Amino acid sequence: MVAKADLPGSGKPPMGVRPDGAPYRVLIVDDSMFIAKQLGQILASEGFEVVDTAADGAQGLEKYKANKDKIDLVTMDITMPVMDGVSALEKILEINKGARVVMVSALGKEDVVKKCLLLGAKSYIVKPLDREKVLERIVSILAR
């Protein structure tokens, strides 16, 4: 866990830390271990705490249920085995209407992303991941 102090060498406080010094906590749901690891590294580099990761929507839903009081934001892949991200998003929002879920999508899935936003997703991130865009989207949602 990164303390409230500035990140080494940056001269600015980390984006993933609340004003009280506690980290924002994130659940990453993605069937690609590479993407999950990359997202985790991007977030950890700014002081976020990755509460858990899940490889499909069903696992993500179970991990959300078990940790919902400890999760500030969920990143949710759209295309996954067992349960897709759209179904998992709907189920998470049934549990908590105010859940902050950010969809993670490959290019060319604009229609599905639009559906997710209409259902209640707060934003989306496009693959391949761009560090600055990932952080910008997530921080803007947490600031709301």
Protein Blocks (a to p, Z undefined) as FASTA:
>chain_A
ZZfbdcehklpacfkbcfkopacddddddfblklmmmmmmmmmmnopacfbacfbfklmm
mmmmmmmmmpfbdcddfbdghiafklmmmmmmmmmmmbccdddddehilmmmmmmmmnop
abdcdddddfklmmmmmmmmmmZZ
